[in-house]
Amino acid sequence: MSDELFEHETETTITREQAAAKLRALADALEKQNSIRVVQSGHDVTVRVGDTVDYELEVEVEPGGKSEIEVTLSW
């Protein structure tokens, strides 16, 4: 990977089932491959994941029903 910072963010509306499938695929990659592959705008980046990670779960529930769950893994 080059010395340039690579950032990737995706935001889209999908079904709950599709979101679950994406989370399963991410979990499978973490467990079986120890890496995550991201392809965006001509960049193909493989992120190696350490054997131990810091895990953060943030839950926000706003009045009126809007909710958010944010999971952060860092190493």
PDB file of N, H, CA, C and O in Angstrom:
ATOM      1  N   MET A   1       0.839  -1.169   0.000  1.00  0.00           N
ATOM      2  CA  MET A   1       0.000   0.000   0.000  1.00  0.00           C
ATOM      3  C   MET A   1       0.883   1.231   0.000  1.00  0.00           C
ATOM      4  O   MET A   1       1.957   1.226   0.601  1.00  0.00           O
ATOM      5  N   SER A   2       0.444   2.278  -0.663  1.00  0.00           N
ATOM      6  H   SER A   2      -0.429   2.283  -1.151  1.00  0.00           H
ATOM      7  CA  SER A   2       1.248   3.494  -0.761  1.00  0.00           C
ATOM      8  C   SER A   2       1.245   4.248   0.561  1.00  0.00           C
ATOM      9  O   SER A   2       0.591   3.839   1.520  1.00  0.00           O
ATOM     10  N   ASP A   3       1.984   5.352   0.601  1.00  0.00           N
ATOM     11  H   ASP A   3       2.516   5.684  -0.178  1.00  0.00           H
ATOM     12  CA  ASP A   3       2.051   6.171   1.805  1.00  0.00           C
ATOM     13  C   ASP A   3       0.854   7.106   1.936  1.00  0.00           C
ATOM     14  O   ASP A   3       0.755   7.852   2.911  1.00  0.00           O
ATOM     15  N   GLU A   4      -0.052   7.073   0.968  1.00  0.00           N
ATOM     16  H   GLU A   4       0.029   6.468   0.176  1.00  0.00           H
ATOM     17  CA  GLU A   4      -1.232   7.928   1.018  1.00  0.00           C
ATOM     18  C   GLU A   4      -2.284   7.327   1.935  1.00  0.00           C
ATOM     19  O   GLU A   4      -2.427   6.107   2.024  1.00  0.00           O
ATOM     20  N   LEU A   5      -3.022   8.204   2.619  1.00  0.00           N
ATOM     21  H   LEU A   5      -2.906   9.194   2.547  1.00  0.00           H
ATOM     22  CA  LEU A   5      -4.126   7.772   3.459  1.00  0.00           C
ATOM     23  C   LEU A   5      -5.252   7.264   2.567  1.00  0.00           C
ATOM     24  O   LEU A   5      -5.639   7.936   1.612  1.00  0.00           O
ATOM     25  N   PHE A   6      -5.766   6.106   2.866  1.00  0.00           N
ATOM     26  H   PHE A   6      -5.451   5.559   3.642  1.00  0.00           H
ATOM     27  CA  PHE A   6      -6.899   5.558   2.138  1.00  0.00           C
ATOM     28  C   PHE A   6      -8.093   5.545   3.076  1.00  0.00           C
ATOM     29  O   PHE A   6      -8.025   4.973   4.164  1.00  0.00           O
ATOM     30  N   GLU A   7      -9.174   6.166   2.664  1.00  0.00           N
ATOM     31  H   GLU A   7      -9.229   6.630   1.780  1.00  0.00           H
ATOM     32  CA  GLU A   7     -10.400   6.162   3.435  1.00  0.00           C
ATOM     33  C   GLU A   7     -11.540   5.699   2.540  1.00  0.00           C
ATOM     34  O   GLU A   7     -11.592   6.035   1.357  1.00  0.00           O
ATOM     35  N   HIS A   8     -12.436   4.939   3.107  1.00  0.00           N
ATOM     36  H   HIS A   8     -12.394   4.666   4.068  1.00  0.00           H
ATOM     37  CA  HIS A   8     -13.584   4.444   2.364  1.00  0.00           C
ATOM     38  C   HIS A   8     -14.808   4.517   3.276  1.00  0.00           C
ATOM     39  O   HIS A   8     -14.777   4.023   4.403  1.00  0.00           O
ATOM     40  N   GLU A   9     -15.860   5.118   2.798  1.00  0.00           N
ATOM     41  H   GLU A   9     -15.885   5.519   1.882  1.00  0.00           H
ATOM     42  CA  GLU A   9     -17.097   5.172   3.558  1.00  0.00           C
ATOM     43  C   GLU A   9     -18.253   4.930   2.601  1.00  0.00           C
ATOM     44  O   GLU A   9     -18.327   5.537   1.533  1.00  0.00           O
ATOM     45  N   THR A  10     -19.141   4.050   2.988  1.00  0.00           N
ATOM     46  H   THR A  10     -19.080   3.557   3.856  1.00  0.00           H
ATOM     47  CA  THR A  10     -20.299   3.734   2.174  1.00  0.00           C
ATOM     48  C   THR A  10     -21.547   3.973   2.989  1.00  0.00           C
ATOM     49  O   THR A  10     -21.638   3.551   4.142  1.00  0.00           O
ATOM     50  N   GLU A  11     -22.503   4.644   2.393  1.00  0.00           N
ATOM     51  H   GLU A  11     -22.429   4.986   1.457  1.00  0.00           H
ATOM     52  CA  GLU A  11     -23.790   4.833   3.057  1.00  0.00           C
ATOM     53  C   GLU A  11     -24.881   4.589   2.033  1.00  0.00           C
ATOM     54  O   GLU A  11     -24.907   5.219   0.976  1.00  0.00           O
ATOM     55  N   THR A  12     -25.776   3.678   2.349  1.00  0.00           N
ATOM     56  H   THR A  12     -25.756   3.166   3.208  1.00  0.00           H
ATOM     57  CA  THR A  12     -26.851   3.335   1.441  1.00  0.00           C
ATOM     58  C   THR A  12     -28.028   2.807   2.246  1.00  0.00           C
ATOM     59  O   THR A  12     -27.881   2.478   3.423  1.00  0.00           O
ATOM     60  N   THR A  13     -29.168   2.728   1.632  1.00  0.00           N
ATOM     61  H   THR A  13     -29.287   2.996   0.676  1.00  0.00           H
ATOM     62  CA  THR A  13     -30.341   2.155   2.285  1.00  0.00           C
ATOM     63  C   THR A  13     -30.567   0.756   1.720  1.00  0.00           C
ATOM     64  O   THR A  13     -30.741   0.573   0.515  1.00  0.00           O
ATOM     65  N   ILE A  14     -30.559  -0.218   2.615  1.00  0.00           N
ATOM     66  H   ILE A  14     -30.417  -0.070   3.594  1.00  0.00           H
ATOM     67  CA  ILE A  14     -30.763  -1.616   2.228  1.00  0.00           C
ATOM     68  C   ILE A  14     -31.729  -2.241   3.233  1.00  0.00           C
ATOM     69  O   ILE A  14     -32.076  -1.625   4.241  1.00  0.00           O
ATOM     70  N   THR A  15     -32.154  -3.459   2.949  1.00  0.00           N
ATOM     71  H   THR A  15     -31.872  -3.959   2.130  1.00  0.00           H
ATOM     72  CA  THR A  15     -33.055  -4.137   3.878  1.00  0.00           C
ATOM     73  C   THR A  15     -32.282  -4.610   5.115  1.00  0.00           C
ATOM     74  O   THR A  15     -31.055  -4.708   5.101  1.00  0.00           O
ATOM     75  N   ARG A  16     -33.018  -4.894   6.164  1.00  0.00           N
ATOM     76  H   ARG A  16     -34.015  -4.815   6.176  1.00  0.00           H
ATOM     77  CA  ARG A  16     -32.420  -5.424   7.384  1.00  0.00           C
ATOM     78  C   ARG A  16     -31.681  -6.722   7.083  1.00  0.00           C
ATOM     79  O   ARG A  16     -30.595  -6.955   7.613  1.00  0.00           O
ATOM     80  N   GLU A  17     -32.265  -7.567   6.236  1.00  0.00           N
ATOM     81  H   GLU A  17     -33.148  -7.377   5.806  1.00  0.00           H
ATOM     82  CA  GLU A  17     -31.639  -8.837   5.879  1.00  0.00           C
ATOM     83  C   GLU A  17     -30.333  -8.629   5.104  1.00  0.00           C
ATOM     84  O   GLU A  17     -29.356  -9.348   5.313  1.00  0.00           O
ATOM     85  N   GLN A  18     -30.329  -7.644   4.213  1.00  0.00           N
ATOM     86  H   GLN A  18     -31.122  -7.059   4.043  1.00  0.00           H
ATOM     87  CA  GLN A  18     -29.102  -7.339   3.464  1.00  0.00           C
ATOM     88  C   GLN A  18     -28.015  -6.817   4.401  1.00  0.00           C
ATOM     89  O   GLN A  18     -26.842  -7.157   4.246  1.00  0.00           O
ATOM     90  N   ALA A  19     -28.406  -5.993   5.371  1.00  0.00           N
ATOM     91  H   ALA A  19     -29.359  -5.718   5.497  1.00  0.00           H
ATOM     92  CA  ALA A  19     -27.432  -5.480   6.349  1.00  0.00           C
ATOM     93  C   ALA A  19     -26.840  -6.637   7.154  1.00  0.00           C
ATOM     94  O   ALA A  19     -25.636  -6.675   7.408  1.00  0.00           O
ATOM     95  N   ALA A  20     -27.697  -7.580   7.552  1.00  0.00           N
ATOM     96  H   ALA A  20     -28.675  -7.549   7.346  1.00  0.00           H
ATOM     97  CA  ALA A  20     -27.225  -8.748   8.303  1.00  0.00           C
ATOM     98  C   ALA A  20     -26.242  -9.559   7.464  1.00  0.00           C
ATOM     99  O   ALA A  20     -25.231 -10.035   7.980  1.00  0.00           O
ATOM    100  N   ALA A  21     -26.530  -9.717   6.181  1.00  0.00           N
ATOM    101  H   ALA A  21     -27.352  -9.330   5.761  1.00  0.00           H
ATOM    102  CA  ALA A  21     -25.634 -10.470   5.291  1.00  0.00           C
ATOM    103  C   ALA A  21     -24.276  -9.780   5.177  1.00  0.00           C
ATOM    104  O   ALA A  21     -23.241 -10.446   5.176  1.00  0.00           O
ATOM    105  N   LYS A  22     -24.272  -8.454   5.082  1.00  0.00           N
ATOM    106  H   LYS A  22     -25.113  -7.913   5.083  1.00  0.00           H
ATOM    107  CA  LYS A  22     -23.003  -7.713   5.008  1.00  0.00           C
ATOM    108  C   LYS A  22     -22.203  -7.874   6.299  1.00  0.00           C
ATOM    109  O   LYS A  22     -20.982  -8.029   6.260  1.00  0.00           O
ATOM    110  N   LEU A  23     -22.887  -7.837   7.436  1.00  0.00           N
ATOM    111  H   LEU A  23     -23.879  -7.711   7.467  1.00  0.00           H
ATOM    112  CA  LEU A  23     -22.204  -8.027   8.712  1.00  0.00           C
ATOM    113  C   LEU A  23     -21.638  -9.443   8.831  1.00  0.00           C
ATOM    114  O   LEU A  23     -20.535  -9.630   9.344  1.00  0.00           O
ATOM    115  N   ARG A  24     -22.397 -10.443   8.356  1.00  0.00           N
ATOM    116  H   ARG A  24     -23.293 -10.291   7.940  1.00  0.00           H
ATOM    117  CA  ARG A  24     -21.902 -11.824   8.368  1.00  0.00           C
ATOM    118  C   ARG A  24     -20.652 -11.975   7.509  1.00  0.00           C
ATOM    119  O   ARG A  24     -19.693 -12.638   7.904  1.00  0.00           O
ATOM    120  N   ALA A  25     -20.671 -11.355   6.333  1.00  0.00           N
ATOM    121  H   ALA A  25     -21.450 -10.816   6.012  1.00  0.00           H
ATOM    122  CA  ALA A  25     -19.512 -11.434   5.431  1.00  0.00           C
ATOM    123  C   ALA A  25     -18.288 -10.786   6.077  1.00  0.00           C
ATOM    124  O   ALA A  25     -17.177 -11.307   5.973  1.00  0.00           O
ATOM    125  N   LEU A  26     -18.493  -9.659   6.738  1.00  0.00           N
ATOM    126  H   LEU A  26     -19.395  -9.236   6.823  1.00  0.00           H
ATOM    127  CA  LEU A  26     -17.399  -8.991   7.436  1.00  0.00           C
ATOM    128  C   LEU A  26     -16.875  -9.879   8.562  1.00  0.00           C
ATOM    129  O   LEU A  26     -15.665 -10.038   8.719  1.00  0.00           O
ATOM    130  N   ALA A  27     -17.779 -10.450   9.337  1.00  0.00           N
ATOM    131  H   ALA A  27     -18.762 -10.320   9.209  1.00  0.00           H
ATOM    132  CA  ALA A  27     -17.372 -11.327  10.437  1.00  0.00           C
ATOM    133  C   ALA A  27     -16.619 -12.551   9.920  1.00  0.00           C
ATOM    134  O   ALA A  27     -15.615 -12.954  10.508  1.00  0.00           O
ATOM    135  N   ASP A  28     -17.096 -13.146   8.826  1.00  0.00           N
ATOM    136  H   ASP A  28     -17.911 -12.819   8.348  1.00  0.00           H
ATOM    137  CA  ASP A  28     -16.415 -14.301   8.247  1.00  0.00           C
ATOM    138  C   ASP A  28     -15.002 -13.946   7.789  1.00  0.00           C
ATOM    139  O   ASP A  28     -14.063 -14.711   8.007  1.00  0.00           O
ATOM    140  N   ALA A  29     -14.858 -12.786   7.156  1.00  0.00           N
ATOM    141  H   ALA A  29     -15.621 -12.165   6.979  1.00  0.00           H
ATOM    142  CA  ALA A  29     -13.530 -12.362   6.706  1.00  0.00           C
ATOM    143  C   ALA A  29     -12.593 -12.155   7.889  1.00  0.00           C
ATOM    144  O   ALA A  29     -11.424 -12.538   7.830  1.00  0.00           O
ATOM    145  N   LEU A  30     -13.098 -11.552   8.961  1.00  0.00           N
ATOM    146  H   LEU A  30     -14.047 -11.241   9.009  1.00  0.00           H
ATOM    147  CA  LEU A  30     -12.271 -11.343  10.150  1.00  0.00           C
ATOM    148  C   LEU A  30     -11.840 -12.668  10.765  1.00  0.00           C
ATOM    149  O   LEU A  30     -10.689 -12.832  11.169  1.00  0.00           O
ATOM    150  N   GLU A  31     -12.763 -13.595  10.830  1.00  0.00           N
ATOM    151  H   GLU A  31     -13.698 -13.461  10.501  1.00  0.00           H
ATOM    152  CA  GLU A  31     -12.482 -14.866  11.493  1.00  0.00           C
ATOM    153  C   GLU A  31     -11.591 -15.788  10.674  1.00  0.00           C
ATOM    154  O   GLU A  31     -10.676 -16.412  11.211  1.00  0.00           O
ATOM    155  N   LYS A  32     -11.856 -15.874   9.384  1.00  0.00           N
ATOM    156  H   LYS A  32     -12.600 -15.367   8.948  1.00  0.00           H
ATOM    157  CA  LYS A  32     -11.184 -16.871   8.556  1.00  0.00           C
ATOM    158  C   LYS A  32      -9.956 -16.349   7.820  1.00  0.00           C
ATOM    159  O   LYS A  32      -9.020 -17.108   7.565  1.00  0.00           O
ATOM    160  N   GLN A  33      -9.947 -15.078   7.481  1.00  0.00           N
ATOM    161  H   GLN A  33     -10.707 -14.462   7.689  1.00  0.00           H
ATOM    162  CA  GLN A  33      -8.877 -14.554   6.628  1.00  0.00           C
ATOM    163  C   GLN A  33      -7.959 -13.577   7.344  1.00  0.00           C
ATOM    164  O   GLN A  33      -6.875 -13.283   6.840  1.00  0.00           O
ATOM    165  N   ASN A  34      -8.353 -13.072   8.490  1.00  0.00           N
ATOM    166  H   ASN A  34      -9.234 -13.312   8.899  1.00  0.00           H
ATOM    167  CA  ASN A  34      -7.574 -12.075   9.234  1.00  0.00           C
ATOM    168  C   ASN A  34      -7.334 -10.804   8.425  1.00  0.00           C
ATOM    169  O   ASN A  34      -6.398 -10.053   8.697  1.00  0.00           O
ATOM    170  N   SER A  35      -8.181 -10.571   7.435  1.00  0.00           N
ATOM    171  H   SER A  35      -8.942 -11.181   7.214  1.00  0.00           H
ATOM    172  CA  SER A  35      -8.049  -9.358   6.638  1.00  0.00           C
ATOM    173  C   SER A  35      -9.391  -9.018   5.994  1.00  0.00           C
ATOM    174  O   SER A  35     -10.287  -9.854   5.883  1.00  0.00           O
ATOM    175  N   ILE A  36      -9.489  -7.780   5.583  1.00  0.00           N
ATOM    176  H   ILE A  36      -8.761  -7.100   5.673  1.00  0.00           H
ATOM    177  CA  ILE A  36     -10.673  -7.280   4.886  1.00  0.00           C
ATOM    178  C   ILE A  36     -10.192  -6.650   3.591  1.00  0.00           C
ATOM    179  O   ILE A  36      -9.227  -5.886   3.592  1.00  0.00           O
ATOM    180  N   ARG A  37     -10.854  -6.962   2.488  1.00  0.00           N
ATOM    181  H   ARG A  37     -11.638  -7.582   2.487  1.00  0.00           H
ATOM    182  CA  ARG A  37     -10.504  -6.379   1.192  1.00  0.00           C
ATOM    183  C   ARG A  37     -11.535  -5.328   0.825  1.00  0.00           C
ATOM    184  O   ARG A  37     -12.740  -5.571   0.900  1.00  0.00           O
ATOM    185  N   VAL A  38     -11.050  -4.145   0.423  1.00  0.00           N
ATOM    186  H   VAL A  38     -10.071  -3.947   0.362  1.00  0.00           H
ATOM    187  CA  VAL A  38     -11.914  -3.043   0.012  1.00  0.00           C
ATOM    188  C   VAL A  38     -11.476  -2.589  -1.376  1.00  0.00           C
ATOM    189  O   VAL A  38     -10.300  -2.305  -1.605  1.00  0.00           O
ATOM    190  N   VAL A  39     -12.429  -2.523  -2.296  1.00  0.00           N
ATOM    191  H   VAL A  39     -13.385  -2.753  -2.110  1.00  0.00           H
ATOM    192  CA  VAL A  39     -12.151  -2.038  -3.643  1.00  0.00           C
ATOM    193  C   VAL A  39     -13.018  -0.798  -3.866  1.00  0.00           C
ATOM    194  O   VAL A  39     -14.242  -0.856  -3.747  1.00  0.00           O
ATOM    195  N   GLN A  40     -12.366   0.329  -4.191  1.00  0.00           N
ATOM    196  H   GLN A  40     -11.371   0.377  -4.287  1.00  0.00           H
ATOM    197  CA  GLN A  40     -13.081   1.587  -4.401  1.00  0.00           C
ATOM    198  C   GLN A  40     -12.280   2.480  -5.331  1.00  0.00           C
ATOM    199  O   GLN A  40     -11.078   2.672  -5.147  1.00  0.00           O
ATOM    200  N   SER A  41     -12.948   3.013  -6.312  1.00  0.00           N
ATOM    201  H   SER A  41     -13.924   2.858  -6.462  1.00  0.00           H
ATOM    202  CA  SER A  41     -12.354   4.026  -7.206  1.00  0.00           C
ATOM    203  C   SER A  41     -10.968   3.632  -7.705  1.00  0.00           C
ATOM    204  O   SER A  41     -10.040   4.440  -7.664  1.00  0.00           O
ATOM    205  N   GLY A  42     -10.824   2.417  -8.168  1.00  0.00           N
ATOM    206  H   GLY A  42     -11.577   1.760  -8.202  1.00  0.00           H
ATOM    207  CA  GLY A  42      -9.547   1.982  -8.712  1.00  0.00           C
ATOM    208  C   GLY A  42      -8.528   1.559  -7.677  1.00  0.00           C
ATOM    209  O   GLY A  42      -7.436   1.120  -8.040  1.00  0.00           O
ATOM    210  N   HIS A  43      -8.846   1.678  -6.411  1.00  0.00           N
ATOM    211  H   HIS A  43      -9.732   2.035  -6.116  1.00  0.00           H
ATOM    212  CA  HIS A  43      -7.950   1.229  -5.346  1.00  0.00           C
ATOM    213  C   HIS A  43      -8.415  -0.135  -4.867  1.00  0.00           C
ATOM    214  O   HIS A  43      -9.609  -0.360  -4.673  1.00  0.00           O
ATOM    215  N   ASP A  44      -7.485  -1.024  -4.683  1.00  0.00           N
ATOM    216  H   ASP A  44      -6.515  -0.841  -4.841  1.00  0.00           H
ATOM    217  CA  ASP A  44      -7.748  -2.346  -4.141  1.00  0.00           C
ATOM    218  C   ASP A  44      -6.879  -2.475  -2.895  1.00  0.00           C
ATOM    219  O   ASP A  44      -5.662  -2.630  -2.992  1.00  0.00           O
ATOM    220  N   VAL A  45      -7.508  -2.410  -1.730  1.00  0.00           N
ATOM    221  H   VAL A  45      -8.497  -2.284  -1.651  1.00  0.00           H
ATOM    222  CA  VAL A  45      -6.763  -2.368  -0.479  1.00  0.00           C
ATOM    223  C   VAL A  45      -7.144  -3.560   0.388  1.00  0.00           C
ATOM    224  O   VAL A  45      -8.324  -3.855   0.577  1.00  0.00           O
ATOM    225  N   THR A  46      -6.140  -4.231   0.904  1.00  0.00           N
ATOM    226  H   THR A  46      -5.182  -3.991   0.750  1.00  0.00           H
ATOM    227  CA  THR A  46      -6.366  -5.296   1.871  1.00  0.00           C
ATOM    228  C   THR A  46      -5.890  -4.796   3.226  1.00  0.00           C
ATOM    229  O   THR A  46      -4.736  -4.404   3.393  1.00  0.00           O
ATOM    230  N   VAL A  47      -6.801  -4.819   4.187  1.00  0.00           N
ATOM    231  H   VAL A  47      -7.739  -5.138   4.052  1.00  0.00           H
ATOM    232  CA  VAL A  47      -6.507  -4.355   5.542  1.00  0.00           C
ATOM    233  C   VAL A  47      -6.253  -5.583   6.407  1.00  0.00           C
ATOM    234  O   VAL A  47      -7.153  -6.393   6.625  1.00  0.00           O
ATOM    235  N   ARG A  48      -5.055  -5.715   6.887  1.00  0.00           N
ATOM    236  H   ARG A  48      -4.323  -5.057   6.710  1.00  0.00           H
ATOM    237  CA  ARG A  48      -4.711  -6.821   7.781  1.00  0.00           C
ATOM    238  C   ARG A  48      -5.251  -6.498   9.172  1.00  0.00           C
ATOM    239  O   ARG A  48      -5.143  -5.365   9.639  1.00  0.00           O
ATOM    240  N   VAL A  49      -5.824  -7.488   9.820  1.00  0.00           N
ATOM    241  H   VAL A  49      -5.912  -8.409   9.440  1.00  0.00           H
ATOM    242  CA  VAL A  49      -6.417  -7.297  11.139  1.00  0.00           C
ATOM    243  C   VAL A  49      -5.580  -8.045  12.162  1.00  0.00           C
ATOM    244  O   VAL A  49      -5.227  -9.208  11.962  1.00  0.00           O
ATOM    245  N   GLY A  50      -5.266  -7.371  13.255  1.00  0.00           N
ATOM    246  H   GLY A  50      -5.552  -6.426  13.417  1.00  0.00           H
ATOM    247  CA  GLY A  50      -4.456  -7.976  14.301  1.00  0.00           C
ATOM    248  C   GLY A  50      -5.183  -9.124  14.987  1.00  0.00           C
ATOM    249  O   GLY A  50      -6.395  -9.280  14.839  1.00  0.00           O
ATOM    250  N   ASP A  51      -4.439  -9.918  15.733  1.00  0.00           N
ATOM    251  H   ASP A  51      -3.454  -9.791  15.853  1.00  0.00           H
ATOM    252  CA  ASP A  51      -5.029 -11.046  16.449  1.00  0.00           C
ATOM    253  C   ASP A  51      -5.933 -10.591  17.595  1.00  0.00           C
ATOM    254  O   ASP A  51      -6.855 -11.307  17.986  1.00  0.00           O
ATOM    255  N   THR A  52      -5.666  -9.403  18.128  1.00  0.00           N
ATOM    256  H   THR A  52      -4.917  -8.822  17.810  1.00  0.00           H
ATOM    257  CA  THR A  52      -6.549  -8.821  19.141  1.00  0.00           C
ATOM    258  C   THR A  52      -6.977  -7.450  18.649  1.00  0.00           C
ATOM    259  O   THR A  52      -6.206  -6.733  18.012  1.00  0.00           O
ATOM    260  N   VAL A  53      -8.211  -7.099  18.954  1.00  0.00           N
ATOM    261  H   VAL A  53      -8.837  -7.682  19.472  1.00  0.00           H
ATOM    262  CA  VAL A  53      -8.763  -5.821  18.518  1.00  0.00           C
ATOM    263  C   VAL A  53      -9.462  -5.136  19.679  1.00  0.00           C
ATOM    264  O   VAL A  53      -9.908  -5.784  20.626  1.00  0.00           O
ATOM    265  N   ASP A  54      -9.549  -3.816  19.590  1.00  0.00           N
ATOM    266  H   ASP A  54      -9.186  -3.290  18.821  1.00  0.00           H
ATOM    267  CA  ASP A  54     -10.375  -3.051  20.511  1.00  0.00           C
ATOM    268  C   ASP A  54     -11.756  -2.960  19.891  1.00  0.00           C
ATOM    269  O   ASP A  54     -11.893  -2.590  18.725  1.00  0.00           O
ATOM    270  N   TYR A  55     -12.778  -3.293  20.663  1.00  0.00           N
ATOM    271  H   TYR A  55     -12.667  -3.594  21.610  1.00  0.00           H
ATOM    272  CA  TYR A  55     -14.152  -3.355  20.179  1.00  0.00           C
ATOM    273  C   TYR A  55     -14.974  -2.305  20.912  1.00  0.00           C
ATOM    274  O   TYR A  55     -14.948  -2.233  22.140  1.00  0.00           O
ATOM    275  N   GLU A  56     -15.700  -1.494  20.159  1.00  0.00           N
ATOM    276  H   GLU A  56     -15.722  -1.552  19.161  1.00  0.00           H
ATOM    277  CA  GLU A  56     -16.559  -0.469  20.754  1.00  0.00           C
ATOM    278  C   GLU A  56     -17.941  -0.572  20.122  1.00  0.00           C
ATOM    279  O   GLU A  56     -18.069  -0.639  18.899  1.00  0.00           O
ATOM    280  N   LEU A  57     -18.966  -0.583  20.953  1.00  0.00           N
ATOM    281  H   LEU A  57     -18.863  -0.528  21.946  1.00  0.00           H
ATOM    282  CA  LEU A  57     -20.348  -0.608  20.493  1.00  0.00           C
ATOM    283  C   LEU A  57     -21.048   0.624  21.035  1.00  0.00           C
ATOM    284  O   LEU A  57     -21.063   0.857  22.244  1.00  0.00           O
ATOM    285  N   GLU A  58     -21.624   1.407  20.149  1.00  0.00           N
ATOM    286  H   GLU A  58     -21.612   1.218  19.167  1.00  0.00           H
ATOM    287  CA  GLU A  58     -22.347   2.615  20.536  1.00  0.00           C
ATOM    288  C   GLU A  58     -23.782   2.504  20.034  1.00  0.00           C
ATOM    289  O   GLU A  58     -24.015   2.210  18.862  1.00  0.00           O
ATOM    290  N   VAL A  59     -24.736   2.740  20.922  1.00  0.00           N
ATOM    291  H   VAL A  59     -24.547   2.979  21.875  1.00  0.00           H
ATOM    292  CA  VAL A  59     -26.149   2.677  20.576  1.00  0.00           C
ATOM    293  C   VAL A  59     -26.787   4.012  20.901  1.00  0.00           C
ATOM    294  O   VAL A  59     -26.621   4.534  22.004  1.00  0.00           O
ATOM    295  N   GLU A  60     -27.518   4.568  19.940  1.00  0.00           N
ATOM    296  H   GLU A  60     -27.653   4.144  19.044  1.00  0.00           H
ATOM    297  CA  GLU A  60     -28.253   5.812  20.138  1.00  0.00           C
ATOM    298  C   GLU A  60     -29.710   5.581  19.767  1.00  0.00           C
ATOM    299  O   GLU A  60     -30.011   5.095  18.677  1.00  0.00           O
ATOM    300  N   VAL A  61     -30.608   5.930  20.672  1.00  0.00           N
ATOM    301  H   VAL A  61     -30.364   6.324  21.558  1.00  0.00           H
ATOM    302  CA  VAL A  61     -32.041   5.852  20.403  1.00  0.00           C
ATOM    303  C   VAL A  61     -32.605   7.248  20.663  1.00  0.00           C
ATOM    304  O   VAL A  61     -32.594   7.736  21.793  1.00  0.00           O
ATOM    305  N   GLU A  62     -33.094   7.873  19.609  1.00  0.00           N
ATOM    306  H   GLU A  62     -33.103   7.476  18.691  1.00  0.00           H
ATOM    307  CA  GLU A  62     -33.618   9.231  19.714  1.00  0.00           C
ATOM    308  C   GLU A  62     -35.125   9.195  19.913  1.00  0.00           C
ATOM    309  O   GLU A  62     -35.796   8.273  19.448  1.00  0.00           O
ATOM    310  N   PRO A  63     -35.662  10.205  20.608  1.00  0.00           N
ATOM    311  CA  PRO A  63     -37.114  10.313  20.686  1.00  0.00           C
ATOM    312  C   PRO A  63     -37.687  10.397  19.270  1.00  0.00           C
ATOM    313  O   PRO A  63     -37.137  11.092  18.415  1.00  0.00           O
ATOM    314  N   GLY A  64     -38.763   9.707  19.030  1.00  0.00           N
ATOM    315  H   GLY A  64     -39.210   9.142  19.725  1.00  0.00           H
ATOM    316  CA  GLY A  64     -39.334   9.699  17.685  1.00  0.00           C
ATOM    317  C   GLY A  64     -38.967   8.461  16.900  1.00  0.00           C
ATOM    318  O   GLY A  64     -39.462   8.262  15.791  1.00  0.00           O
ATOM    319  N   GLY A  65     -38.097   7.617  17.461  1.00  0.00           N
ATOM    320  H   GLY A  65     -37.694   7.779  18.362  1.00  0.00           H
ATOM    321  CA  GLY A  65     -37.878   6.329  16.851  1.00  0.00           C
ATOM    322  C   GLY A  65     -36.618   6.133  16.040  1.00  0.00           C
ATOM    323  O   GLY A  65     -36.298   4.990  15.713  1.00  0.00           O
ATOM    324  N   LYS A  66     -35.878   7.180  15.693  1.00  0.00           N
ATOM    325  H   LYS A  66     -36.138   8.108  15.959  1.00  0.00           H
ATOM    326  CA  LYS A  66     -34.655   6.964  14.923  1.00  0.00           C
ATOM    327  C   LYS A  66     -33.578   6.384  15.843  1.00  0.00           C
ATOM    328  O   LYS A  66     -33.357   6.877  16.950  1.00  0.00           O
ATOM    329  N   SER A  67     -32.915   5.332  15.365  1.00  0.00           N
ATOM    330  H   SER A  67     -33.095   4.932  14.466  1.00  0.00           H
ATOM    331  CA  SER A  67     -31.895   4.671  16.176  1.00  0.00           C
ATOM    332  C   SER A  67     -30.638   4.455  15.335  1.00  0.00           C
ATOM    333  O   SER A  67     -30.675   4.469  14.104  1.00  0.00           O
ATOM    334  N   GLU A  68     -29.532   4.258  16.037  1.00  0.00           N
ATOM    335  H   GLU A  68     -29.501   4.247  17.037  1.00  0.00           H
ATOM    336  CA  GLU A  68     -28.260   4.024  15.361  1.00  0.00           C
ATOM    337  C   GLU A  68     -27.409   3.098  16.198  1.00  0.00           C
ATOM    338  O   GLU A  68     -27.334   3.237  17.419  1.00  0.00           O
ATOM    339  N   ILE A  69     -26.769   2.152  15.537  1.00  0.00           N
ATOM    340  H   ILE A  69     -26.830   2.039  14.545  1.00  0.00           H
ATOM    341  CA  ILE A  69     -25.787   1.281  16.175  1.00  0.00           C
ATOM    342  C   ILE A  69     -24.485   1.458  15.411  1.00  0.00           C
ATOM    343  O   ILE A  69     -24.450   1.333  14.187  1.00  0.00           O
ATOM    344  N   GLU A  70     -23.430   1.747  16.132  1.00  0.00           N
ATOM    345  H   GLU A  70     -23.459   1.849  17.126  1.00  0.00           H
ATOM    346  CA  GLU A  70     -22.122   1.938  15.511  1.00  0.00           C
ATOM    347  C   GLU A  70     -21.133   0.983  16.176  1.00  0.00           C
ATOM    348  O   GLU A  70     -20.995   0.958  17.399  1.00  0.00           O
ATOM    349  N   VAL A  71     -20.450   0.200  15.346  1.00  0.00           N
ATOM    350  H   VAL A  71     -20.562   0.220  14.353  1.00  0.00           H
ATOM    351  CA  VAL A  71     -19.454  -0.742  15.837  1.00  0.00           C
ATOM    352  C   VAL A  71     -18.100  -0.282  15.310  1.00  0.00           C
ATOM    353  O   VAL A  71     -17.935  -0.025  14.117  1.00  0.00           O
ATOM    354  N   THR A  72     -17.140  -0.183  16.219  1.00  0.00           N
ATOM    355  H   THR A  72     -17.274  -0.392  17.188  1.00  0.00           H
ATOM    356  CA  THR A  72     -15.791   0.214  15.834  1.00  0.00           C
ATOM    357  C   THR A  72     -14.808  -0.866  16.277  1.00  0.00           C
ATOM    358  O   THR A  72     -14.800  -1.290  17.433  1.00  0.00           O
ATOM    359  N   LEU A  73     -13.984  -1.297  15.329  1.00  0.00           N
ATOM    360  H   LEU A  73     -13.991  -0.953  14.390  1.00  0.00           H
ATOM    361  CA  LEU A  73     -12.890  -2.211  15.624  1.00  0.00           C
ATOM    362  C   LEU A  73     -11.596  -1.480  15.299  1.00  0.00           C
ATOM    363  O   LEU A  73     -11.466  -0.886  14.229  1.00  0.00           O
ATOM    364  N   SER A  74     -10.656  -1.522  16.203  1.00  0.00           N
ATOM    365  H   SER A  74     -10.762  -2.005  17.072  1.00  0.00           H
ATOM    366  CA  SER A  74      -9.355  -0.890  15.928  1.00  0.00           C
ATOM    367  C   SER A  74      -8.247  -1.775  16.507  1.00  0.00           C
ATOM    368  O   SER A  74      -8.482  -2.577  17.412  1.00  0.00           O
ATOM    369  N   TRP A  75      -7.046  -1.614  15.970  1.00  0.00           N
ATOM    370  H   TRP A  75      -6.855  -0.963  15.235  1.00  0.00           H
ATOM    371  CA  TRP A  75      -5.902  -2.399  16.418  1.00  0.00           C
ATOM    372  C   TRP A  75      -4.633  -1.661  16.104  1.00  0.00           C
ATOM    373  O   TRP A  75      -3.544  -2.151  16.401  1.00  0.00           O
TER     374      TRP A  75
END
